[in-house]
Amino acid sequence: MGLIGLALAAIAVWALVRLGRQTERRGRGHWRVTATLLGSVMLAGGALAAFRGAWLLAVGLAGAGLYVAWASRARILPRTEPITEAEARAVLGVGPRATEAEIRAAWKRAMARAHPDQGGTEGLATRVNAARDRLLGRR
């Protein structure tokens, strides 16, 4: 029973780590939480079935648990639509006569808030980068 408890504890720690990294919009985040919990339960059931000698059931549950956990990690990449110059200026908060140095400084301030590591989202960071590229004339 000690090995089963150790396996279940490891799965619980893994699930808690995954739940702590959820930083997505509400609808997608709920699916990821639910899928993590469901995948954890399926993996635990597979481990229990393996210890009891039901190998076919164990392989099925473990495979399904891994699939659900892996599928919940797939992220939808934000679409990159062309951004107009007016939108780019609004995103960065610069005026029409802004210099290159002002644009770069505004981009740095905006990226400090929008970066996913700082609590922002991938989509917002992509939009900030697109605004900078548009105003600096990059493709």
C-alpha positions as CSV (number, residue, x, y, z in Angstrom):
1,M,0.0,0.0,0.0
2,G,3.0,2.3,0.5
3,L,3.9,2.3,-3.2
4,I,0.3,3.2,-4.2
5,G,0.2,6.0,-1.7
6,L,3.5,7.3,-3.0
7,A,2.2,7.2,-6.6
8,L,-1.0,9.0,-5.6
9,A,0.9,11.6,-3.7
10,A,3.2,12.3,-6.7
11,I,0.1,12.6,-9.0
12,A,-1.5,15.0,-6.5
13,V,1.7,17.2,-6.3
14,W,1.8,17.2,-10.2
15,A,-1.9,18.3,-10.3
16,L,-1.3,21.1,-7.8
17,V,1.7,22.4,-9.7
18,R,-0.4,22.4,-12.9
19,L,-3.3,24.1,-11.2
20,G,-1.0,26.8,-9.9
21,R,0.2,27.7,-13.4
22,Q,-3.2,28.5,-14.8
23,T,-3.1,32.0,-16.2
24,E,-5.6,31.9,-19.0
25,R,-9.0,33.4,-19.7
26,R,-11.9,32.0,-17.7
27,G,-13.5,29.5,-20.1
28,R,-10.2,27.9,-21.1
29,G,-8.8,27.9,-17.6
30,H,-11.8,25.9,-16.2
31,W,-11.3,23.3,-18.9
32,R,-7.7,23.0,-18.1
33,V,-8.4,22.6,-14.3
34,T,-11.1,20.0,-15.0
35,A,-8.9,18.1,-17.4
36,T,-6.0,18.1,-15.0
37,L,-8.1,16.7,-12.2
38,L,-9.7,14.1,-14.5
39,G,-6.4,13.1,-15.9
40,S,-5.0,12.7,-12.3
41,V,-7.9,10.5,-11.3
42,M,-7.5,8.4,-14.4
43,L,-3.7,8.0,-13.8
44,A,-4.3,7.1,-10.2
45,G,-7.0,4.5,-11.2
46,G,-4.6,3.1,-13.7
47,A,-1.9,2.7,-11.1
48,L,-4.3,1.1,-8.7
49,A,-5.5,-1.3,-11.4
50,A,-1.9,-2.2,-12.3
51,F,-1.1,-3.0,-8.6
52,R,-4.2,-5.3,-8.5
53,G,-3.1,-7.1,-11.7
54,A,-5.7,-5.8,-14.1
55,W,-3.2,-4.8,-16.8
56,L,-5.6,-4.1,-19.6
57,L,-7.7,-1.7,-17.5
58,A,-4.5,-0.2,-16.1
59,V,-3.1,0.6,-19.6
60,G,-6.5,2.0,-20.8
61,L,-6.9,4.3,-17.8
62,A,-3.3,5.4,-17.8
63,G,-3.4,6.1,-21.6
64,A,-6.7,8.0,-21.3
65,G,-5.3,10.0,-18.3
66,L,-2.2,10.9,-20.2
67,Y,-4.2,11.9,-23.3
68,V,-6.6,14.1,-21.3
69,A,-3.7,15.8,-19.5
70,W,-1.7,16.3,-22.7
71,A,-4.8,17.7,-24.6
72,S,-5.5,20.2,-21.9
73,R,-2.0,21.6,-22.3
74,A,-2.6,22.5,-25.9
75,R,-2.8,26.3,-26.2
76,I,-4.6,28.2,-28.9
77,L,-2.2,30.6,-30.5
78,P,-3.5,34.1,-30.9
79,R,-4.3,35.3,-34.4
80,T,-2.0,37.9,-35.7
81,E,-4.1,40.4,-37.6
82,P,-2.6,43.5,-39.2
83,I,-2.7,46.4,-36.8
84,T,-3.4,49.9,-38.1
85,E,-1.1,52.8,-37.1
86,A,-3.8,54.4,-35.0
87,E,-4.3,51.2,-33.1
88,A,-0.6,50.8,-32.7
89,R,-0.3,54.3,-31.2
90,A,-3.2,53.6,-28.9
91,V,-1.7,50.3,-27.7
92,L,1.6,51.9,-26.9
93,G,0.2,55.3,-25.8
94,V,2.3,57.5,-28.0
95,G,1.4,60.4,-30.1
96,P,1.6,60.8,-33.9
97,R,5.0,62.7,-33.6
98,A,6.7,60.2,-31.3
99,T,10.4,59.5,-32.0
100,E,11.9,56.1,-32.3
101,A,13.3,56.4,-28.8
102,E,9.9,57.3,-27.4
103,I,8.3,54.3,-29.2
104,R,10.9,52.0,-27.8
105,A,10.5,53.3,-24.3
106,A,6.7,53.0,-24.5
107,W,7.1,49.5,-25.8
108,K,9.3,48.6,-22.9
109,R,6.8,50.0,-20.4
110,A,3.9,48.2,-22.1
111,M,5.7,44.9,-22.4
112,A,6.6,45.0,-18.7
113,R,2.8,44.9,-18.0
114,A,1.8,42.6,-20.9
115,H,4.4,39.9,-20.7
116,P,3.0,36.5,-19.7
117,D,5.7,36.2,-17.0
118,Q,4.5,39.4,-15.4
119,G,0.8,38.5,-15.3
120,G,-0.1,39.4,-18.9
121,T,-1.2,37.2,-21.7
122,E,0.4,35.9,-24.9
123,G,-2.2,37.7,-27.0
124,L,-1.6,41.0,-25.3
125,A,2.2,40.6,-25.6
126,T,1.8,39.8,-29.3
127,R,-0.3,42.9,-29.8
128,V,2.2,45.1,-28.1
129,N,5.0,43.7,-30.3
130,A,2.9,44.2,-33.4
131,A,2.3,47.8,-32.4
132,R,6.0,48.4,-32.0
133,D,6.8,46.7,-35.3
134,R,4.1,48.7,-37.1
135,L,5.3,52.1,-35.8
136,L,9.0,51.3,-36.4
137,G,8.3,50.1,-39.9
138,R,9.2,46.4,-39.5
139,R,7.5,43.4,-40.9
